[in-house]
Amino acid sequence: MADPGSGDLRWAIGLMSGTSLDGVDAALVLTDGERIAEYGPALTLPYDQMLRDRLRLILDHAAELSGSEVDLKDVEREVTLRHVEAVTALRNMVPEIVPEIIGFHGQTILHQPEKGRSWQIGDGTLLQEQCGIPVIYDFRARDLEHGGEGAPLVPVLHAALLERDERSVAVLNIGGVANVTLLGPVRGGIRQIWACDTGPGNALLDDWAERHTGVACDTDGALASKGTVNPDVLERLLDSPYFKRPMPKSLDRLSFHGPAMEAVQGLSAEDGAATLVAFTVEAIARTPMDVMPDKWLVAGGGRHNPVLMERLRLRLGNVASVDVLGWDGDALEAQCFALLAVRYLRQLPSSWPQTTGTRQACVAGRAIV
């Protein structure tokens, strides 16, 4: 066991709520911001259906909101208190460990990097008051101020976890939106890192499945496994300038929502699901990359969909879940924000020109102590 009093190691809690709107992921790690020395427990606290519905309504209309709306403030408080519950539950699992810092991502309701805007709701002050632990939050604003896309921010964790693997590796996170970290081969002790959002992840398939089954995802790929991909619809979906743009680049959860739902509208539930899975896979496969990876590692909720995973293998070759390495594929992003919180304390950068498009290496976050 690592000595928590040595060097810059700190026990940190990371909190993440992704664009799938399914709940709060929380993870406890011992880290110096450059590597993870020890893993504590991790957990997920789901949002109840009423909160999910309210969040989805806000997400659908976020571009029109000012931020002062009463319902928005009420939902922000409820989301924050759900994060407080996650912190409390995590601390109760290991009462002998005293966390020193919390990395709080918040809930994204709008991401418009072309307008210099990425909006995460979540009250950092309330979280700090309720938990009694310093909070680092608002991670995306500084990146945007430095000319970046504000996303993705997880490459620094992927690089830390794979520092001993000198081959070219792609780490693919499939949440509501899919993003990839491309780690080039180590040459002369130096490794290049690129990153971007590849396109839709689970979001379109989730919305389609909920519309046709009343369930918020295509459980075990049940719909998609019975469907046939419509090639004309697929090519129409892929005919977007976004897929020709080089890394880095990023997306909002709803970036393709309207056109995609319209494109698959005339298909059966099964064929629509199969075509949307193919859209996610083909967007990943067509991502312009400077280096072709020797292997692909998949994290996030998408790795639980056997149809999606099988089609990734058929299209990309060497594909495996991150779980084969002993990683917790459901907790990685929460672990990342624990790492980023400690990086902030040490004023270590969280993003670079090749990962988010910043003009220079950027230290992300703001502190409430």
Residue frames as qw, qx, qy, qz and C-alpha x, y, z in Angstrom:
[[0.000, 0.888, 0.460, 0.000, 0.00, 0.00, 0.00],
 [0.382, 0.542, -0.035, 0.748, 1.28, 3.45, -0.91],
 [0.344, -0.389, -0.471, 0.713, 2.06, 5.84, 1.90],
 [0.109, 0.845, 0.469, 0.232, -0.59, 8.62, 1.72],
 [0.311, -0.900, -0.011, 0.304, 1.82, 10.98, 3.42],
 [0.614, -0.227, 0.413, 0.633, 4.58, 10.65, 0.85],
 [0.266, 0.094, 0.484, 0.828, 5.33, 13.26, -1.82],
 [0.297, 0.050, -0.101, -0.948, 2.33, 14.81, -3.50],
 [0.265, -0.246, -0.907, -0.217, -0.01, 11.84, -3.07],
 [0.351, -0.020, 0.348, -0.869, -3.51, 12.71, -1.97],
 [0.189, 0.377, 0.906, -0.038, -6.72, 10.78, -1.55],
 [0.220, 0.202, -0.164, -0.940, -9.12, 12.42, -3.99],
 [0.462, 0.436, 0.742, -0.214, -12.75, 11.86, -4.93],
 [0.038, 0.110, -0.520, -0.846, -13.79, 12.29, -8.54],
 [0.426, 0.472, 0.627, -0.452, -17.40, 12.91, -9.58],
 [0.045, 0.148, -0.617, -0.772, -18.79, 12.56, -13.08],
 [0.525, 0.470, 0.607, -0.367, -22.28, 12.70, -14.54],
 [0.267, -0.101, 0.658, 0.697, -22.24, 12.06, -18.26],
 [0.351, 0.173, -0.254, -0.885, -24.49, 12.97, -21.16],
 [0.333, -0.196, -0.894, -0.227, -26.35, 9.67, -20.87],
 [0.412, -0.422, 0.096, -0.802, -28.08, 11.35, -17.87],
 [0.751, -0.201, -0.618, -0.119, -28.13, 8.08, -15.96],
 [0.699, -0.687, -0.188, 0.064, -26.61, 9.20, -12.66],
 [0.107, -0.899, 0.409, -0.118, -23.50, 10.11, -10.69],
 [0.896, 0.117, -0.319, 0.287, -20.28, 8.12, -10.90],
 [0.318, -0.876, 0.309, -0.190, -17.97, 8.57, -7.91],
 [0.900, 0.139, -0.297, 0.287, -14.48, 7.17, -7.37],
 [0.462, -0.852, 0.246, 0.033, -11.81, 7.46, -4.69],
 [0.859, 0.338, -0.162, 0.348, -8.15, 7.25, -5.69],
 [0.536, -0.712, 0.149, 0.429, -4.76, 7.99, -4.20],
 [0.666, 0.577, 0.223, 0.417, -2.92, 10.10, -6.75],
 [0.389, -0.491, 0.046, 0.778, -0.26, 12.74, -7.26],
 [0.398, 0.761, 0.060, -0.508, -2.00, 13.91, -10.42],
 [0.243, 0.606, -0.658, -0.374, 0.47, 12.06, -12.63],
 [0.443, 0.056, -0.884, -0.135, -0.40, 8.47, -11.82],
 [0.742, -0.455, -0.050, -0.490, -2.76, 6.53, -9.60],
 [0.070, 0.465, -0.823, 0.318, -0.95, 4.93, -6.70],
 [0.068, 0.141, 0.944, -0.291, -3.96, 3.15, -5.22],
 [0.356, -0.319, -0.526, -0.704, -7.61, 2.63, -5.99],
 [0.291, 0.050, 0.666, -0.685, -10.34, 3.08, -3.45],
 [0.362, 0.428, 0.824, -0.083, -13.96, 2.11, -4.07],
 [0.137, 0.042, -0.374, -0.916, -16.20, 3.43, -6.84],
 [0.248, 0.443, 0.814, -0.283, -19.97, 3.57, -7.17],
 [0.075, -0.251, -0.475, -0.840, -22.84, 4.86, -9.29],
 [0.183, 0.418, 0.639, -0.619, -25.94, 6.56, -7.87],
 [0.183, 0.433, 0.697, 0.541, -28.68, 6.64, -10.52],
 [0.233, 0.007, 0.051, -0.971, -30.85, 9.65, -11.12],
 [0.394, 0.377, 0.776, -0.316, -34.54, 8.89, -10.54],
 [0.359, 0.463, 0.671, 0.454, -36.81, 9.07, -13.57],
 [0.013, 0.936, 0.343, -0.076, -38.30, 12.43, -12.62],
 [0.305, -0.767, 0.264, 0.499, -34.87, 14.04, -12.35],
 [0.460, -0.026, 0.678, 0.573, -33.78, 12.44, -15.64],
 [0.267, 0.702, 0.608, 0.257, -36.87, 13.79, -17.35],
 [0.103, -0.962, -0.120, 0.225, -36.29, 17.29, -15.96],
 [0.420, -0.543, 0.460, 0.563, -32.63, 17.19, -17.00],
 [0.448, 0.241, 0.700, 0.501, -33.53, 16.04, -20.49],
 [0.156, 0.881, 0.441, 0.069, -36.02, 18.89, -20.86],
 [0.240, -0.886, 0.150, 0.368, -33.32, 21.36, -19.77],
 [0.499, -0.263, 0.616, 0.550, -30.76, 19.78, -22.11],
 [0.414, 0.525, 0.658, 0.347, -33.18, 20.01, -25.04],
 [0.084, 0.928, 0.287, 0.223, -33.71, 23.74, -24.44],
 [0.625, -0.513, -0.064, 0.585, -30.36, 24.75, -22.90],
 [0.418, 0.201, 0.283, 0.839, -29.39, 26.98, -25.83],
 [0.133, -0.689, -0.373, -0.607, -32.41, 29.16, -25.05],
 [0.603, -0.690, -0.371, 0.148, -31.83, 29.41, -21.29],
 [0.087, 0.875, -0.215, 0.424, -30.21, 32.32, -19.45],
 [0.502, 0.143, -0.695, 0.494, -29.20, 30.39, -16.34],
 [0.151, -0.165, 0.439, -0.870, -31.50, 32.29, -14.02],
 [0.635, -0.230, -0.471, -0.567, -34.62, 30.16, -14.54],
 [0.587, -0.443, 0.445, -0.511, -36.14, 28.88, -11.30],
 [0.984, 0.030, 0.064, -0.162, -36.57, 25.31, -12.55],
 [0.691, 0.521, -0.394, 0.309, -32.97, 25.22, -13.75],
 [0.067, -0.597, 0.563, -0.568, -31.76, 26.37, -10.33],
 [0.801, -0.272, 0.313, -0.432, -33.95, 23.76, -8.63],
 [0.967, 0.230, -0.107, 0.021, -32.59, 20.99, -10.85],
 [0.431, 0.621, -0.493, 0.430, -29.01, 22.19, -10.31],
 [0.386, -0.524, 0.540, -0.534, -29.52, 21.98, -6.55],
 [0.934, -0.073, 0.203, -0.285, -31.06, 18.52, -6.83],
 [0.830, 0.444, -0.285, 0.182, -28.19, 17.31, -9.04],
 [0.148, 0.642, -0.556, 0.507, -25.65, 18.73, -6.59],
 [0.617, -0.400, 0.470, -0.488, -27.32, 17.05, -3.62],
 [0.986, 0.137, -0.019, -0.095, -27.24, 13.76, -5.51],
 [0.591, 0.548, -0.449, 0.386, -23.49, 14.27, -5.82],
 [0.279, -0.574, 0.529, -0.560, -23.34, 14.93, -2.06],
 [0.909, -0.152, 0.222, -0.318, -25.08, 11.60, -1.50],
 [0.884, 0.373, -0.243, 0.141, -22.49, 9.90, -3.72],
 [0.236, 0.620, -0.544, 0.514, -19.62, 11.42, -1.74],
 [0.564, -0.442, 0.447, -0.535, -21.22, 10.39, 1.55],
 [0.980, 0.033, 0.065, -0.186, -21.82, 6.84, 0.37],
 [0.726, 0.497, -0.377, 0.289, -18.26, 6.55, -0.91],
 [0.006, -0.605, 0.560, -0.566, -16.77, 7.85, 2.35],
 [0.757, -0.321, 0.331, -0.462, -18.91, 5.45, 4.36],
 [0.955, 0.220, -0.199, -0.022, -17.42, 2.54, 2.42],
 [0.737, 0.149, -0.329, 0.571, -13.92, 3.37, 3.69],
 [0.322, -0.926, -0.150, -0.129, -14.29, 5.57, 6.81],
 [0.730, -0.477, 0.101, 0.480, -10.62, 5.12, 7.63],
 [0.496, 0.212, 0.312, 0.783, -9.63, 7.17, 4.54],
 [0.005, -0.791, -0.277, 0.545, -9.92, 10.96, 4.70],
 [0.556, 0.545, 0.371, 0.507, -10.16, 12.49, 1.21],
 [0.340, -0.428, -0.061, 0.835, -8.41, 15.83, 0.78],
 [0.161, 0.349, -0.284, -0.879, -10.01, 17.08, -2.42],
 [0.580, 0.457, 0.658, -0.149, -13.03, 16.56, -4.69],
 [0.047, -0.169, 0.549, 0.817, -12.95, 16.90, -8.48],
 [0.394, 0.518, 0.625, -0.431, -16.49, 17.87, -9.54],
 [0.227, 0.116, 0.639, 0.726, -17.38, 17.79, -13.23],
 [0.384, 0.351, 0.244, -0.818, -21.08, 18.64, -12.95],
 [0.564, 0.411, 0.716, 0.007, -23.79, 17.79, -15.46],
 [0.115, -0.152, 0.455, 0.870, -23.27, 19.03, -19.01],
 [0.422, 0.613, 0.580, -0.331, -26.40, 20.54, -20.51],
 [0.523, 0.848, 0.060, -0.062, -24.80, 22.36, -23.46],
 [0.622, -0.380, 0.388, 0.565, -21.48, 22.15, -25.30],
 [0.515, 0.833, 0.188, 0.076, -20.80, 24.76, -28.00],
 [0.648, -0.382, 0.175, 0.635, -17.02, 25.06, -28.40],
 [0.400, 0.448, 0.392, 0.697, -17.47, 27.02, -31.64],
 [0.173, -0.846, -0.196, -0.465, -19.06, 29.72, -29.45],
 [0.230, 0.429, -0.585, 0.649, -16.54, 29.31, -26.64],
 [0.580, -0.342, 0.250, -0.696, -19.19, 27.80, -24.39],
 [0.537, -0.066, -0.841, -0.004, -19.55, 24.59, -22.39],
 [0.453, -0.459, 0.168, -0.746, -22.20, 24.61, -19.68],
 [0.494, -0.120, -0.842, 0.180, -22.13, 22.24, -16.72],
 [0.492, -0.645, -0.028, -0.584, -24.71, 22.69, -13.97],
 [0.788, -0.263, -0.465, 0.305, -23.70, 21.89, -10.40],
 [0.233, -0.918, 0.075, -0.311, -23.16, 24.10, -7.37],
 [0.659, 0.280, -0.524, 0.461, -19.54, 23.74, -6.29],
 [0.115, -0.448, 0.433, -0.774, -20.06, 25.92, -3.22],
 [0.801, -0.269, 0.074, -0.529, -23.00, 23.83, -2.01],
 [0.917, 0.110, -0.374, 0.082, -21.02, 20.64, -2.59],
 [0.408, 0.377, -0.536, 0.635, -18.08, 21.99, -0.57],
 [0.375, -0.415, 0.329, -0.761, -20.33, 23.17, 2.27],
 [0.896, -0.165, -0.046, -0.408, -22.18, 19.87, 2.49],
 [0.932, 0.119, -0.295, 0.175, -19.08, 17.65, 2.26],
 [0.500, -0.837, 0.191, 0.113, -16.57, 19.80, 4.14],
 [0.742, -0.111, 0.414, 0.516, -13.88, 19.05, 1.56],
 [0.044, 0.598, -0.286, -0.747, -12.24, 21.51, -0.90],
 [0.693, 0.497, 0.521, -0.029, -13.75, 21.26, -4.37],
 [0.114, -0.368, 0.506, 0.772, -12.18, 21.80, -7.78],
 [0.503, 0.557, 0.650, -0.117, -14.78, 22.34, -10.49],
 [0.391, 0.871, 0.031, -0.297, -15.56, 24.18, -13.75],
 [0.667, -0.288, 0.523, 0.445, -12.85, 22.23, -15.58],
 [0.591, 0.465, 0.524, 0.401, -13.84, 23.15, -19.12],
 [0.097, 0.975, 0.172, -0.098, -13.95, 26.97, -18.92],
 [0.330, -0.750, 0.396, 0.414, -10.19, 27.55, -18.72],
 [0.555, 0.035, 0.703, 0.442, -9.59, 25.26, -21.69],
 [0.349, 0.765, 0.505, 0.197, -12.10, 27.24, -23.76],
 [0.116, -0.963, 0.034, 0.242, -10.49, 30.51, -22.67],
 [0.377, -0.557, 0.588, 0.449, -7.22, 29.19, -24.07],
 [0.418, 0.472, -0.477, -0.613, -8.80, 28.50, -27.46],
 [0.054, -0.113, 0.991, 0.049, -9.57, 24.83, -26.85],
 [0.462, -0.247, -0.664, -0.534, -12.65, 22.71, -27.43],
 [0.509, -0.408, 0.373, -0.660, -13.15, 22.11, -23.71],
 [0.869, -0.070, 0.441, -0.214, -13.26, 18.35, -24.35],
 [0.840, -0.417, -0.342, -0.063, -12.23, 15.63, -24.06],
 [0.187, -0.815, 0.436, -0.332, -10.29, 15.94, -20.79],
 [0.915, -0.308, 0.235, -0.111, -9.75, 12.26, -20.02],
 [0.780, 0.514, -0.305, 0.183, -6.60, 11.70, -22.19],
 [0.002, -0.696, 0.585, -0.416, -4.31, 12.64, -19.29],
 [0.734, -0.298, 0.512, -0.333, -5.67, 9.67, -17.32],
 [0.946, 0.316, 0.041, -0.055, -5.43, 7.28, -20.26],
 [0.501, 0.691, -0.439, 0.283, -1.81, 8.28, -20.80],
 [0.302, -0.597, 0.614, -0.419, -1.02, 7.78, -17.11],
 [0.861, -0.110, 0.408, -0.284, -2.59, 4.32, -17.03],
 [0.914, 0.376, 0.109, 0.106, -0.78, 3.21, -20.20],
 [0.009, -0.913, 0.398, 0.086, 2.62, 4.77, -19.53],
 [0.491, -0.425, 0.748, 0.137, 4.30, 1.33, -19.55],
 [0.710, 0.407, 0.565, 0.105, 2.71, 0.23, -22.82],
 [0.201, -0.529, 0.341, 0.751, 4.94, 1.63, -25.54],
 [0.286, 0.302, 0.772, 0.480, 2.78, 0.59, -28.50],
 [0.227, -0.109, -0.198, -0.947, 0.23, 2.76, -30.26],
 [0.053, -0.382, -0.893, 0.233, -3.07, 2.43, -28.39],
 [0.261, -0.362, -0.250, -0.859, -6.51, 3.99, -28.81],
 [0.019, -0.276, -0.810, 0.517, -8.71, 4.30, -25.73],
 [0.232, -0.337, -0.518, -0.752, -12.31, 4.72, -26.77],
 [0.110, 0.218, 0.693, -0.678, -14.89, 5.97, -24.30],
 [0.209, -0.335, -0.666, -0.632, -18.47, 5.40, -25.43],
 [0.079, 0.360, 0.625, -0.688, -20.90, 7.41, -23.32],
 [0.419, 0.733, 0.396, -0.363, -23.63, 9.63, -24.73],
 [0.456, 0.830, -0.300, -0.118, -20.93, 10.97, -27.06],
 [0.950, -0.051, 0.048, 0.304, -17.94, 8.82, -28.02],
 [0.068, 0.935, -0.347, -0.020, -14.39, 10.11, -27.63],
 [0.948, 0.125, -0.110, 0.272, -11.00, 8.64, -28.35],
 [0.295, -0.849, 0.402, 0.176, -7.51, 9.13, -26.94],
 [0.881, 0.426, -0.136, 0.156, -4.83, 8.11, -29.42],
 [0.517, -0.739, 0.388, 0.193, -1.48, 7.36, -27.81],
 [0.638, 0.661, -0.390, -0.058, 1.33, 7.15, -30.34],
 [0.922, -0.053, -0.253, 0.289, 4.19, 4.69, -29.93],
 [0.454, -0.841, 0.167, 0.242, 6.94, 5.71, -27.53],
 [0.765, 0.484, -0.013, 0.424, 9.97, 6.83, -29.53],
 [0.406, 0.412, -0.314, 0.753, 13.06, 8.13, -27.82],
 [0.229, -0.279, -0.667, 0.652, 11.17, 8.30, -24.55],
 [0.239, 0.210, 0.054, -0.947, 8.55, 10.64, -26.07],
 [0.180, 0.404, 0.892, 0.099, 4.93, 9.84, -26.81],
 [0.186, -0.100, -0.237, -0.948, 2.49, 11.95, -28.82],
 [0.137, 0.411, 0.831, -0.348, -1.12, 12.13, -27.62],
 [0.208, -0.128, -0.382, -0.892, -4.12, 13.14, -29.71],
 [0.123, 0.357, 0.846, -0.377, -7.80, 13.18, -28.79],
 [0.290, -0.036, -0.264, -0.919, -11.26, 14.11, -30.00],
 [0.632, 0.240, 0.544, -0.497, -14.94, 13.28, -29.88],
 [0.222, -0.049, 0.844, 0.485, -15.51, 10.80, -32.71],
 [0.369, -0.218, -0.522, -0.738, -19.27, 11.25, -33.02],
 [0.722, -0.388, -0.005, -0.573, -22.38, 9.86, -31.36],
 [0.014, -0.277, 0.925, -0.261, -21.92, 7.24, -28.67],
 [0.002, 0.309, 0.941, -0.137, -24.97, 5.77, -26.97],
 [0.196, 0.311, 0.298, -0.881, -27.16, 8.89, -27.03],
 [0.482, 0.185, -0.405, -0.755, -28.95, 8.34, -30.33],
 [0.457, -0.055, -0.879, -0.122, -29.49, 4.63, -29.71],
 [0.072, -0.234, -0.740, 0.626, -30.73, 5.36, -26.18],
 [0.344, 0.280, 0.111, -0.889, -33.27, 7.88, -27.46],
 [0.529, 0.136, -0.618, -0.565, -34.42, 5.52, -30.21],
 [0.356, -0.100, -0.919, 0.138, -34.75, 2.57, -27.82],
 [0.077, 0.264, 0.601, -0.751, -36.69, 4.63, -25.28],
 [0.440, 0.223, -0.171, -0.853, -39.05, 5.81, -28.00],
 [0.634, 0.110, -0.627, -0.440, -39.78, 2.24, -29.15],
 [0.602, -0.122, -0.776, 0.141, -39.49, 0.20, -25.94],
 [0.492, -0.799, -0.121, -0.322, -39.94, 2.64, -23.06],
 [0.821, -0.425, 0.010, 0.381, -36.52, 1.57, -21.73],
 [0.017, -0.956, 0.152, 0.249, -33.74, 4.16, -21.68],
 [0.044, -0.607, 0.721, 0.331, -31.22, 2.02, -23.59],
 [0.817, 0.246, -0.416, -0.314, -31.04, -0.93, -25.97],
 [0.637, -0.515, 0.539, -0.197, -30.43, -3.49, -23.24],
 [0.662, -0.184, 0.698, 0.203, -27.92, -6.15, -24.40],
 [0.074, 0.325, -0.593, -0.733, -28.35, -4.85, -27.94],
 [0.449, 0.297, 0.822, -0.185, -31.72, -6.62, -28.18],
 [0.500, 0.754, 0.200, -0.375, -33.15, -4.28, -30.82],
 [0.198, 0.760, -0.504, -0.359, -29.98, -3.84, -32.88],
 [0.328, -0.262, 0.900, 0.119, -29.23, -7.57, -32.94],
 [0.510, 0.427, 0.743, -0.079, -32.49, -8.21, -34.84],
 [0.355, 0.849, 0.108, -0.376, -32.10, -5.37, -37.30],
 [0.732, 0.292, 0.322, 0.524, -30.39, -4.75, -40.62],
 [0.236, -0.526, 0.073, 0.814, -28.27, -1.67, -41.33],
 [0.501, 0.797, 0.338, -0.003, -29.73, 0.62, -43.98],
 [0.648, -0.064, 0.186, 0.736, -26.65, 1.65, -46.01],
 [0.186, 0.642, 0.313, 0.675, -28.30, 4.67, -47.65],
 [0.427, -0.870, -0.169, -0.179, -29.37, 6.13, -44.32],
 [0.766, -0.457, 0.037, 0.450, -25.95, 5.38, -42.83],
 [0.543, 0.198, 0.225, 0.785, -24.08, 7.21, -45.60],
 [0.054, -0.790, -0.276, -0.544, -26.45, 10.15, -45.30],
 [0.608, -0.784, -0.110, 0.060, -25.71, 10.34, -41.57],
 [0.738, -0.312, 0.161, 0.576, -21.98, 10.22, -42.23],
 [0.426, 0.552, 0.285, 0.657, -22.16, 13.02, -44.81],
 [0.300, -0.940, -0.151, 0.053, -21.25, 15.68, -42.28],
 [0.378, 0.779, -0.337, 0.369, -18.22, 17.98, -42.43],
 [0.568, -0.695, 0.376, -0.230, -17.51, 17.02, -38.81],
 [0.946, -0.122, 0.286, 0.087, -16.20, 13.58, -39.78],
 [0.725, 0.542, -0.015, 0.424, -13.65, 15.09, -42.13],
 [0.133, -0.914, 0.246, -0.293, -12.26, 17.50, -39.55],
 [0.600, 0.280, -0.643, 0.384, -8.90, 16.52, -38.03],
 [0.631, -0.579, -0.418, 0.303, -8.30, 16.06, -34.32],
 [0.009, 0.259, 0.828, -0.497, -8.97, 17.77, -31.95],
 [0.352, -0.260, -0.356, -0.826, -12.72, 18.39, -32.10],
 [0.054, 0.159, 0.851, -0.498, -15.75, 17.91, -29.84],
 [0.275, -0.363, -0.665, -0.592, -19.51, 17.62, -29.89],
 [0.465, -0.164, 0.369, -0.788, -22.69, 18.33, -27.98],
 [0.389, 0.098, 0.897, -0.185, -24.95, 15.39, -27.08],
 [0.525, 0.624, 0.480, -0.324, -27.57, 16.74, -29.48],
 [0.044, -0.544, 0.474, 0.691, -25.21, 17.60, -32.36],
 [0.151, 0.083, -0.831, -0.529, -26.64, 14.86, -34.60],
 [0.278, 0.234, 0.816, -0.450, -29.94, 14.27, -32.83],
 [0.511, 0.531, 0.185, -0.650, -32.42, 15.99, -35.13],
 [0.479, 0.514, -0.553, -0.449, -30.99, 14.81, -38.48],
 [0.079, 0.198, -0.977, 0.033, -30.37, 11.28, -37.17],
 [0.360, 0.273, 0.758, -0.471, -33.85, 10.80, -35.73],
 [0.561, 0.564, -0.008, -0.606, -35.35, 12.13, -38.95],
 [0.326, 0.483, -0.742, -0.331, -33.14, 9.86, -41.07],
 [0.080, 0.046, -0.993, 0.080, -34.14, 6.65, -39.26],
 [0.474, 0.093, 0.343, -0.805, -37.78, 7.68, -38.77],
 [0.762, 0.239, -0.238, -0.553, -39.10, 5.43, -41.54],
 [0.420, 0.286, -0.860, 0.050, -37.18, 2.35, -40.41],
 [0.771, -0.425, -0.455, -0.134, -38.42, -0.40, -38.14],
 [0.540, -0.805, 0.212, -0.123, -37.37, -0.25, -34.50],
 [0.880, -0.230, 0.304, 0.283, -34.83, -3.00, -35.13],
 [0.666, 0.481, 0.194, 0.535, -33.39, -1.61, -38.38],
 [0.025, -0.929, 0.045, -0.365, -33.20, 1.88, -36.86],
 [0.672, -0.688, 0.272, 0.036, -31.25, 0.54, -33.89],
 [0.860, 0.025, 0.303, 0.410, -28.88, -1.42, -36.12],
 [0.464, 0.709, 0.137, 0.513, -28.28, 1.63, -38.32],
 [0.245, -0.924, 0.135, -0.261, -27.60, 3.89, -35.32],
 [0.807, -0.453, 0.307, 0.222, -25.10, 1.38, -33.92],
 [0.754, 0.316, 0.278, 0.505, -23.40, 1.33, -37.33],
 [0.144, 0.913, 0.042, 0.380, -23.34, 5.14, -37.29],
 [0.531, -0.806, 0.261, -0.015, -21.46, 5.15, -33.98],
 [0.842, -0.180, 0.388, 0.330, -19.02, 2.48, -35.20],
 [0.639, 0.538, 0.270, 0.480, -18.38, 4.01, -38.61],
 [0.032, -0.968, 0.055, -0.242, -17.85, 7.49, -37.13],
 [0.651, -0.647, 0.368, 0.145, -15.16, 5.99, -34.90],
 [0.815, 0.076, 0.428, 0.383, -13.57, 4.08, -37.77],
 [0.481, 0.705, 0.244, 0.461, -13.46, 7.17, -40.02],
 [0.338, -0.919, 0.016, 0.200, -11.82, 9.43, -37.45],
 [0.579, 0.715, -0.280, 0.273, -8.74, 10.96, -39.13],
 [0.758, -0.616, 0.152, 0.152, -5.70, 9.68, -37.22],
 [0.192, 0.839, -0.505, -0.066, -2.02, 10.44, -37.63],
 [0.009, 0.362, -0.928, 0.089, -1.11, 6.98, -36.30],
 [0.766, -0.146, -0.448, -0.438, -3.07, 3.76, -36.64],
 [0.521, -0.534, 0.537, -0.394, -3.41, 2.07, -33.24],
 [0.239, 0.232, -0.942, -0.033, -2.20, -1.48, -32.63],
 [0.221, -0.382, -0.890, 0.117, -5.19, -2.04, -30.37],
 [0.306, -0.490, -0.148, -0.803, -8.42, -0.41, -29.19],
 [0.211, -0.203, -0.817, 0.498, -9.56, -0.38, -25.58],
 [0.278, -0.518, -0.445, -0.675, -13.21, 0.45, -24.90],
 [0.106, -0.179, -0.668, 0.714, -14.59, 2.10, -21.75],
 [0.356, 0.056, 0.043, -0.932, -17.97, 3.58, -20.82],
 [0.663, 0.159, 0.518, -0.516, -21.47, 2.23, -21.08],
 [0.670, 0.507, -0.325, -0.435, -21.10, 1.28, -24.74],
 [0.191, 0.404, -0.894, 0.008, -18.84, -1.63, -23.87],
 [0.427, 0.048, 0.788, -0.441, -21.85, -3.34, -22.24],
 [0.719, 0.473, 0.077, -0.504, -23.64, -3.53, -25.61],
 [0.676, -0.162, 0.668, 0.267, -22.52, -6.83, -27.25],
 [0.623, 0.661, 0.385, 0.166, -23.76, -5.78, -30.70],
 [0.108, 0.980, -0.169, 0.005, -21.77, -2.55, -30.59],
 [0.465, -0.637, 0.593, 0.161, -18.65, -4.35, -29.36],
 [0.743, 0.136, 0.616, 0.222, -18.89, -7.05, -32.03],
 [0.520, 0.803, 0.237, 0.169, -19.29, -4.49, -34.80],
 [0.122, -0.925, 0.352, 0.077, -16.32, -2.54, -33.47],
 [0.625, -0.359, 0.657, 0.219, -14.25, -5.73, -33.64],
 [0.699, 0.447, 0.515, 0.213, -15.36, -6.47, -37.18],
 [0.333, 0.928, 0.091, 0.142, -14.58, -2.91, -38.28],
 [0.081, -0.918, 0.367, -0.126, -11.41, -2.14, -36.29],
 [0.672, 0.340, -0.632, 0.182, -9.78, -5.49, -35.52],
 [0.513, -0.046, -0.684, 0.516, -8.04, -5.66, -32.14],
 [0.346, -0.530, -0.004, -0.774, -10.77, -4.40, -29.79],
 [0.517, -0.252, -0.771, 0.274, -11.22, -5.24, -26.11],
 [0.412, -0.850, -0.235, -0.229, -12.93, -3.82, -23.05],
 [0.096, 0.706, -0.488, 0.504, -10.65, -1.95, -20.65],
 [0.792, -0.463, 0.223, -0.329, -11.78, -4.44, -18.02],
 [0.953, 0.163, -0.182, 0.177, -9.29, -6.97, -19.43],
 [0.422, 0.514, -0.398, 0.632, -6.54, -4.72, -18.02],
 [0.438, -0.372, -0.655, 0.491, -8.17, -4.65, -14.60],
 [0.042, -0.093, 0.044, -0.994, -9.53, -1.13, -15.10],
 [0.201, 0.522, 0.727, -0.397, -13.01, -0.24, -13.93],
 [0.206, 0.267, 0.556, 0.760, -14.57, 0.86, -17.22],
 [0.187, -0.785, -0.544, -0.231, -17.55, 2.44, -15.47],
 [0.470, -0.801, -0.170, 0.329, -15.40, 4.55, -13.11],
 [0.657, 0.126, 0.145, 0.729, -12.67, 5.88, -15.40],
 [0.113, 0.687, 0.185, 0.693, -14.13, 9.32, -15.95],
 [0.553, -0.814, -0.100, -0.146, -14.79, 9.79, -12.23],
 [0.808, -0.328, 0.067, 0.485, -11.21, 8.67, -11.53],
 [0.493, 0.449, 0.179, 0.724, -10.08, 11.18, -14.13],
 [0.128, -0.826, -0.108, -0.539, -11.66, 14.11, -12.30],
 [0.741, -0.650, 0.008, 0.167, -10.01, 13.01, -9.07],
 [0.737, 0.007, 0.180, 0.651, -6.70, 13.05, -10.94],
 [0.256, 0.649, 0.224, 0.681, -7.49, 16.44, -12.50],
 [0.428, -0.878, -0.135, -0.167, -8.30, 17.93, -9.09],
 [0.736, -0.523, 0.142, 0.405, -4.86, 17.02, -7.81],
 [0.583, 0.308, 0.276, 0.699, -3.27, 18.25, -11.03],
 [0.030, -0.869, -0.199, -0.452, -4.95, 21.59, -10.37],
 [0.610, -0.785, 0.013, 0.106, -3.47, 21.71, -6.87],
 [0.703, -0.308, 0.322, 0.555, -0.03, 21.11, -8.34],
 [0.281, 0.799, -0.118, -0.518, -0.73, 23.45, -11.31],
 [0.358, -0.146, 0.820, 0.422, -0.08, 20.67, -13.81],
 [0.392, 0.223, -0.349, -0.821, -1.75, 20.98, -17.22],
 [0.612, 0.183, 0.694, -0.331, -4.85, 18.98, -18.05],
 [0.703, 0.605, 0.375, 0.017, -5.03, 19.60, -21.79],
 [0.394, -0.403, 0.450, 0.693, -2.76, 20.43, -24.69],
 [0.339, 0.471, -0.311, -0.753, -3.01, 21.65, -28.29],
 [0.305, 0.158, -0.859, -0.378, -3.28, 18.08, -29.61],
 [0.053, -0.267, -0.934, 0.231, -5.96, 16.95, -27.17],
 [0.116, 0.729, 0.594, -0.321, -8.39, 19.88, -27.09],
 [0.415, 0.670, 0.309, 0.532, -6.85, 22.49, -29.40],
 [0.343, -0.890, -0.100, 0.283, -5.65, 24.93, -26.75],
 [0.386, 0.876, -0.245, 0.153, -3.00, 27.42, -27.81],
 [0.206, 0.530, -0.729, 0.380, -0.72, 26.05, -25.08],
 [0.443, -0.186, -0.847, 0.228, -0.77, 23.54, -22.23],
 [0.362, -0.523, -0.081, -0.768, -3.65, 24.47, -19.95],
 [0.102, -0.056, -0.838, 0.534, -4.30, 23.99, -16.22],
 [0.375, -0.431, -0.542, -0.615, -8.06, 23.45, -15.83],
 [0.490, -0.504, -0.692, 0.162, -10.42, 24.11, -12.97],
 [0.150, -0.643, 0.160, -0.734, -11.43, 26.53, -10.22],
 [0.413, -0.062, -0.800, 0.432, -11.15, 25.97, -6.46],
 [0.504, -0.648, -0.072, -0.567, -13.59, 26.35, -3.56],
 [0.509, 0.151, -0.725, 0.438, -11.79, 25.70, -0.30]]
